Amino acid sequence: METRGKEQLPDLRAMTFEETAALIGSMGEKPYRASQLFGWLHARMAASFDEMTDLSADLRGRLAEQTRLVTLEAVEVKCSAKDETKKFLFALPDGNIIESVLMKYKYGWSVCISSQVGCRMGCRFCASTLQGKTRDLSASEMLEQIYRISVLEGIRISHVVVMGAGEPLDNYDNLLRFIRLLCDPKGAGLSGRAITVSTCGLVPQIYDLAKEDLQITLALSLHAPTQEKRVRLMPIARKYPLPEVIKACRAYEQATGRRITFEYSLVRGENDTDEDAAHLARLLRGIRCHVNLIPVNPVKEREYRAPDRRAVLAFQNKLEKSGINVTIRREMGTDIGGACGQLRKSYLEEKEKE
């Protein structure tokens, strides 16, 4: 945990390479030291200055005094008995708790990270929103979720989804810095095409993101085919009505040339009928997209439940017959609180009891 006043120092892991080079120059060091330091921070994912053995002890000491190196501590790791999914609870430097999920797919290892401590969007079926938003995560705290999991598990992460707790576009500046740092070839060097950013539909930020020249995939948490139904599930729809959100998505797809993913949580009796599927197909007509159907994960504080398997397949079939590219998300980590916010919430409840 950071000592008082340390949080006022420059956040070293959140610095771009150019900012790192300027810092090294201001310290009277040779320019090549910036490449060494940046590599330790992002390619080698160092957790301490002591690991940076090709930097002099004097330089490491000055860096420790003049900057802060954000590193997360894993306070709990849960492993699924059903698959290779692992859920990590991380303690932030200020003591807040966040969660991340590691998933194994045929194409490699994928990490789902949080972008905020909690969330203020209030989606009815999500545990992340139950206690509201505490604060945004810094770019370094977002990166660290990936770096610590990579080091702890001894693996290379091939894909990242910013789809955990929080609304990424509600933390826009830190999100952009995170993406650019993660993709920097001098550091981790992940391809932008391997990054998916999810949003519940913050319209102005979708237009802004379309101008950023990023090759990421945008995923819209849609969850309903009409404004009336979306408002019931997602309060943000009152501020940004569905027609405006879809218009922004069309603009994004046209500006970037990137196919959009529409996340659709199937909730029994709410949005899972043949009529809903027909509405959805009409809504998305003409957008180069992919629909990801997600049987909703039950949250004990909510009454929502997933449809049975037959209803899910029927919904998929209806969309496919309308020419929509659609898959059903494989359920992963359901035995370890795999849905957003579940493990963090149970951890905090246990701490309160203690």
Legacy VTK file of the C-alpha trace (Angstrom):
# vtk DataFile Version 3.0
C-alpha trace
ASCII
DATASET POLYDATA
POINTS 354 float
0.000 0.000 0.000
1.284 3.463 -0.861
2.572 5.735 1.861
0.903 9.100 2.312
2.143 11.573 -0.296
3.457 8.868 -2.620
0.321 9.142 -4.754
1.383 12.703 -5.649
4.536 11.468 -7.420
4.560 10.786 -11.200
2.975 7.446 -12.116
5.883 5.779 -13.910
3.980 2.879 -15.518
1.381 5.268 -16.938
4.002 7.334 -18.792
4.306 7.090 -22.568
7.742 6.308 -23.992
8.204 9.989 -24.844
7.348 10.983 -21.272
9.700 8.301 -19.938
12.500 9.614 -22.182
11.892 13.169 -20.950
12.075 11.974 -17.337
15.322 10.086 -17.942
16.776 13.151 -19.681
15.812 15.385 -16.758
17.717 13.012 -14.469
20.908 13.461 -16.487
20.905 9.893 -17.837
21.792 8.650 -21.325
18.826 8.367 -23.743
19.133 4.573 -24.050
18.178 4.272 -20.391
14.631 5.255 -21.359
14.320 2.181 -23.593
15.664 -0.031 -20.816
13.282 1.419 -18.249
10.246 1.298 -20.556
11.063 -2.316 -21.416
11.224 -3.270 -17.741
7.885 -1.590 -17.086
5.926 -3.012 -20.020
7.756 -5.870 -21.777
9.227 -7.520 -18.671
6.382 -6.317 -16.434
8.643 -5.614 -13.458
6.965 -5.388 -10.058
9.827 -3.505 -8.370
12.858 -1.369 -9.148
15.092 -4.100 -7.716
14.244 -6.283 -10.722
15.708 -3.718 -13.139
19.216 -5.108 -12.858
20.747 -3.371 -15.899
19.955 0.038 -14.367
22.455 1.371 -11.863
21.612 1.207 -8.160
21.849 5.004 -8.081
19.292 5.441 -10.878
16.943 2.894 -9.318
17.183 4.700 -6.011
16.375 8.050 -7.571
13.463 6.576 -9.504
12.093 5.088 -6.271
12.324 8.511 -4.599
10.976 10.624 -7.462
8.287 8.393 -8.996
5.818 5.694 -7.976
5.675 2.246 -9.510
2.095 0.968 -9.404
1.956 -2.777 -8.766
-1.150 -4.768 -7.854
-1.281 -7.494 -5.225
-3.388 -10.603 -5.785
-5.395 -11.089 -2.588
-7.490 -14.006 -3.837
-7.449 -16.317 -6.849
-10.333 -18.651 -7.637
-9.982 -21.499 -10.129
-12.962 -23.001 -11.900
-13.463 -26.733 -11.572
-15.339 -26.727 -14.885
-12.727 -25.125 -17.157
-9.411 -23.278 -16.965
-10.988 -19.960 -16.008
-9.394 -18.113 -13.092
-10.705 -15.063 -11.293
-8.300 -12.696 -9.568
-9.049 -10.188 -6.846
-6.403 -7.462 -6.807
-5.690 -4.908 -4.088
-4.943 -1.450 -5.480
-2.285 0.769 -3.869
-5.019 2.667 -1.981
-6.611 -0.524 -0.637
-9.565 -0.707 -3.025
-10.355 -4.113 -4.523
-10.945 -4.948 -8.199
-11.339 -8.172 -10.143
-10.029 -9.629 -13.403
-10.746 -12.890 -15.215
-8.347 -15.149 -17.136
-9.948 -17.368 -19.784
-8.483 -20.060 -22.027
-9.668 -20.221 -25.640
-8.450 -22.140 -28.688
-6.669 -19.012 -29.907
-4.856 -18.388 -26.603
-5.238 -16.692 -23.229
-7.658 -13.800 -22.823
-7.923 -11.448 -19.842
-11.044 -9.482 -18.968
-10.077 -6.413 -16.947
-11.895 -3.779 -14.907
-11.739 -0.090 -15.807
-13.259 1.357 -12.624
-13.705 0.459 -8.963
-17.418 -0.344 -9.123
-19.712 1.212 -11.715
-22.355 3.929 -11.803
-24.271 2.803 -14.893
-26.848 0.783 -12.915
-27.534 -2.074 -15.366
-30.184 -4.188 -13.644
-28.580 -7.601 -14.171
-24.992 -6.708 -13.214
-23.392 -7.106 -9.767
-20.782 -4.415 -10.506
-23.341 -1.650 -10.085
-24.808 -2.728 -6.749
-22.463 -0.562 -4.671
-21.971 2.222 -7.207
-18.713 3.668 -8.501
-15.835 4.450 -6.135
-13.323 5.834 -8.627
-11.709 5.442 -12.038
-8.692 3.214 -12.548
-5.478 4.758 -13.832
-3.864 3.478 -17.023
-1.206 1.761 -14.896
-3.839 -0.031 -12.790
-5.516 -1.298 -15.940
-2.197 -2.483 -17.386
-1.197 -4.109 -14.112
-4.150 -6.492 -14.200
-2.730 -7.949 -17.413
0.901 -7.822 -16.293
0.388 -9.454 -12.881
-1.704 -12.267 -14.343
0.922 -12.844 -17.052
3.693 -13.069 -14.450
1.733 -15.087 -11.879
0.606 -17.642 -14.467
3.781 -17.625 -16.569
1.829 -17.081 -19.783
1.580 -14.645 -22.664
-1.795 -12.907 -22.946
-2.999 -12.825 -26.555
-6.293 -10.949 -26.136
-7.649 -8.323 -23.748
-11.272 -7.363 -23.187
-12.091 -4.232 -21.208
-15.394 -5.660 -20.113
-15.044 -6.174 -16.371
-16.366 -3.862 -13.669
-16.894 -0.281 -14.815
-17.806 1.592 -17.990
-14.573 2.096 -19.969
-15.832 5.134 -21.907
-16.696 6.772 -18.585
-12.922 6.658 -17.947
-12.029 7.839 -21.442
-8.607 9.490 -21.072
-7.150 6.710 -18.937
-8.581 4.126 -21.349
-6.837 5.711 -24.343
-3.534 5.945 -22.501
-3.890 2.292 -21.454
-4.540 1.138 -25.034
-1.631 3.088 -26.493
0.763 1.848 -23.824
-0.367 -1.767 -24.251
0.112 -1.541 -28.026
3.474 0.266 -27.943
6.023 -1.970 -29.748
8.693 -0.819 -27.284
6.637 -2.385 -24.496
4.075 -5.200 -24.464
3.392 -4.689 -28.179
-0.115 -6.160 -28.242
-2.014 -5.632 -31.487
-4.972 -3.250 -31.276
-7.007 -5.893 -33.086
-6.593 -8.116 -30.015
-8.290 -5.555 -27.746
-12.051 -5.280 -27.259
-13.587 -2.311 -25.436
-17.142 -2.636 -24.170
-19.572 0.211 -23.583
-23.187 0.434 -22.475
-23.648 3.226 -25.007
-22.078 6.598 -24.124
-22.853 8.265 -27.438
-20.435 11.251 -27.424
-17.506 9.021 -26.489
-18.347 6.520 -29.259
-18.035 9.356 -31.796
-14.781 10.481 -30.140
-13.357 6.956 -30.167
-14.043 6.681 -33.904
-11.552 9.521 -34.472
-8.704 7.989 -32.460
-7.222 5.840 -35.260
-7.299 2.662 -33.179
-7.738 -0.855 -34.548
-9.623 -2.094 -31.487
-13.012 -3.834 -31.521
-15.921 -1.885 -30.073
-18.497 -3.970 -28.219
-21.848 -2.430 -27.405
-23.766 -3.845 -24.447
-27.121 -3.796 -26.207
-29.277 -6.319 -24.271
-32.620 -5.201 -25.714
-34.027 -4.607 -29.223
-36.324 -1.675 -28.348
-35.976 1.533 -26.344
-38.789 0.515 -24.002
-37.137 -2.781 -23.046
-33.645 -1.301 -22.892
-34.709 1.349 -20.380
-35.981 -1.393 -18.060
-32.638 -3.188 -18.127
-30.233 -0.265 -18.565
-30.980 3.157 -17.027
-28.365 4.809 -19.299
-30.881 4.376 -22.138
-32.858 7.300 -20.708
-29.935 9.618 -21.392
-28.871 7.999 -24.666
-31.929 6.489 -26.419
-31.427 3.381 -28.513
-31.789 5.100 -31.944
-28.977 7.515 -31.014
-26.760 4.668 -29.820
-27.279 2.644 -33.012
-26.629 5.747 -35.131
-23.314 6.250 -33.303
-22.401 2.588 -33.858
-23.108 2.892 -37.572
-20.877 5.961 -37.698
-18.134 4.128 -35.807
-18.241 1.148 -38.161
-18.133 3.389 -41.224
-15.303 5.568 -39.884
-13.063 2.731 -38.698
-13.970 -0.157 -40.988
-14.063 -2.352 -37.886
-16.889 -4.814 -37.320
-18.863 -4.049 -34.158
-19.798 -6.654 -31.576
-23.224 -6.388 -29.981
-23.408 -8.049 -26.572
-26.897 -9.338 -25.836
-27.628 -10.869 -22.421
-30.629 -13.160 -22.756
-32.997 -12.721 -19.812
-35.921 -15.090 -19.478
-39.219 -13.337 -20.112
-37.558 -9.964 -20.778
-35.817 -10.023 -24.161
-35.765 -13.624 -25.423
-38.869 -14.029 -27.618
-39.127 -14.557 -31.375
-40.497 -11.032 -31.607
-37.419 -9.721 -29.793
-35.158 -11.554 -32.251
-37.063 -10.070 -35.206
-36.790 -6.556 -33.717
-33.064 -7.068 -33.164
-32.452 -8.238 -36.730
-34.222 -5.135 -38.099
-32.325 -2.856 -35.725
-28.911 -4.108 -36.856
-29.643 -4.397 -40.571
-26.860 -2.848 -42.647
-24.251 -2.760 -39.859
-21.212 -4.999 -40.278
-21.482 -6.695 -36.932
-21.463 -9.785 -34.801
-23.997 -10.582 -32.069
-22.739 -12.323 -28.949
-25.631 -13.981 -27.112
-25.005 -14.333 -23.372
-27.368 -16.376 -21.184
-27.466 -14.018 -18.202
-25.461 -14.993 -15.123
-27.814 -15.035 -12.109
-27.115 -12.442 -9.391
-28.765 -13.211 -6.051
-29.887 -9.587 -5.539
-31.716 -9.605 -8.892
-34.597 -11.684 -10.130
-33.254 -12.186 -13.642
-32.607 -15.707 -14.908
-31.348 -17.175 -18.171
-33.668 -18.873 -20.685
-33.300 -22.612 -21.146
-30.951 -23.960 -23.811
-33.751 -24.569 -26.323
-34.880 -20.922 -26.135
-31.304 -19.680 -26.570
-30.796 -21.814 -29.680
-34.142 -20.696 -31.110
-33.148 -17.046 -30.653
-29.828 -17.705 -32.383
-31.554 -19.496 -35.253
-33.983 -16.623 -35.782
-31.120 -14.123 -36.053
-29.114 -16.333 -38.390
-32.087 -16.709 -40.736
-32.197 -12.895 -40.871
-28.564 -12.776 -41.995
-27.036 -11.781 -38.654
-23.657 -13.245 -37.667
-24.248 -14.648 -34.176
-22.628 -16.895 -31.591
-23.562 -18.028 -28.086
-20.919 -17.157 -25.530
-19.502 -20.201 -23.818
-20.327 -20.050 -20.111
-17.063 -19.827 -18.191
-16.310 -19.558 -14.489
-19.933 -19.832 -13.342
-18.791 -21.813 -10.289
-16.403 -19.047 -9.161
-18.621 -15.973 -9.509
-17.570 -15.410 -13.104
-19.905 -12.530 -13.863
-18.783 -8.927 -13.381
-18.628 -7.807 -9.776
-19.710 -11.059 -8.115
-16.422 -12.112 -6.547
-15.504 -8.588 -5.423
-18.907 -8.171 -3.792
-18.685 -11.455 -1.886
-15.129 -10.614 -0.782
-16.183 -7.218 0.575
-19.165 -8.769 2.375
-16.854 -11.276 4.077
-14.515 -8.478 5.144
-17.431 -6.565 6.659
-18.437 -9.641 8.673
-14.877 -10.015 9.970
LINES 1 355
354 0 1 2 3 4 5 6 7 8 9 10 11 12 13 14 15 16 17 18 19 20 21 22 23 24 25 26 27 28 29 30 31 32 33 34 35 36 37 38 39 40 41 42 43 44 45 46 47 48 49 50 51 52 53 54 55 56 57 58 59 60 61 62 63 64 65 66 67 68 69 70 71 72 73 74 75 76 77 78 79 80 81 82 83 84 85 86 87 88 89 90 91 92 93 94 95 96 97 98 99 100 101 102 103 104 105 106 107 108 109 110 111 112 113 114 115 116 117 118 119 120 121 122 123 124 125 126 127 128 129 130 131 132 133 134 135 136 137 138 139 140 141 142 143 144 145 146 147 148 149 150 151 152 153 154 155 156 157 158 159 160 161 162 163 164 165 166 167 168 169 170 171 172 173 174 175 176 177 178 179 180 181 182 183 184 185 186 187 188 189 190 191 192 193 194 195 196 197 198 199 200 201 202 203 204 205 206 207 208 209 210 211 212 213 214 215 216 217 218 219 220 221 222 223 224 225 226 227 228 229 230 231 232 233 234 235 236 237 238 239 240 241 242 243 244 245 246 247 248 249 250 251 252 253 254 255 256 257 258 259 260 261 262 263 264 265 266 267 268 269 270 271 272 273 274 275 276 277 278 279 280 281 282 283 284 285 286 287 288 289 290 291 292 293 294 295 296 297 298 299 300 301 302 303 304 305 306 307 308 309 310 311 312 313 314 315 316 317 318 319 320 321 322 323 324 325 326 327 328 329 330 331 332 333 334 335 336 337 338 339 340 341 342 343 344 345 346 347 348 349 350 351 352 353
